[in-house]
């Protein structure tokens, strides 16, 4: 089977790094002084309030004692929850600005873990083969020039009986329809250099020969009035406000922006 994967120029990796260094993801989730305990507490509370599906997907408690690698740890919100649950945690990121805050977060909360810079397309240069029980990545791999290369690298460093859990942006989604109509953008900040989207079939093609998908589902439609949300006011858009919760939940399952993927390595 011949498959053409989405990819961008490798030169764009520098643009990706610059973009996330300028404004790390979720850095404005709190109005407290950046880098303080109060700041990190508010960042976590807001992240899981807006994206409540994350803890259930990550299953933090399940990985106690396991070796966990997070590809794209950002500010370290999921990272500290893996560490709190007792995982042997390692987090990598391309953004040095994000890494600096993630390291500070671990120090403030007195948590063990390894936070280091790494290009995910070259994981095996930094980690030994068959090292990790879980490789976790939430909303990151679709921002790199060559996502297939990242999964090829993950396949090298994950244990043969390990688990891959990742989130990729969904092509068949409310958000993507709004982006294509010129009414939205992939990220809170404008100018994101790379943001690939995938159908479920395209996800399976992306992982073909490397991982077998054991579960795939969609979640998350952002329902709030953005002008109020940035002021920490949570008022739903009128069309979502009028919608019964069970109807909104059904809409998220079919047209959510987040494709939640669980997969197992292909045994060779």
Phi, psi and omega in degrees: 000128178259123183234134175260119182264149175296134176204161179232174179297138178299335178297337181289348179299324177296322178293323178297313180299314180299318181299312183281338173290325181292323180208087179305147182302131177073009183296339179259023177282001177211149176261002176288171179298125183301131177095359178268164178300318180297322178298310182295324177297318180290322177301315180295314182299317182289320180301313184279344172287316183280329181235067187293348180283347186294308181302320180294325179288316182291327181054055187311312185296334182295337189257021175302127180080355181269154176274116185244131172245125174255122178269105182090071185280343179057225180286350175094023182293307176293326181305310183292333179285326171296315181295317178300326181281354175100014177286152169274092196263137170229130178237139177236158175201157176275333184274115179291330177295319177293316181300321180300317179288323178296317178297318179296322180298314178298321179295313182299319183267002176062041184255144176279148179163163179244125179238122184212157177284140176195142170275115185298339178284357180224039183307317187292351174281342182249340185228148180286157178295150175055047186260331194241138176284324179226132166246123187238137178207121184242105174073036186235311192296334178288355179262358182264154183301327184227082181303322179302321179298322179297314180294327175296321179289320177300319180299334179281322188266347180277149176291156184298334177252019182283181181232137172253128174231121181213158175243130174236152180292141184268129178290316179273077186216158176302312183300313182294325176298320179291322178297314181294335178274359180077019183254001182203177177218159186299320185240167179298324176265149183278163173086019179301121187290327181218129174207084180289152174233156186219143165279171178298320179295322179291327174299313180297322176294320180299325183264356187305133180082349181247313183221149172255122180288124178258338175206138176214129180206166181246152180205162167080105164240124181285116190259358193269154173291114190298324181296330178271326180301319181293344176261013179066032174248130189251080177251126181286150173303145185308320182290332175275328178297323182281351186271128175304145185303321182292331177288317178298318179298320178294322178297319178297319181296329181265327187229025178293154182283336184259118171269115183263118188242129170241133185213160179239146179299143174284128180277127181255000000 
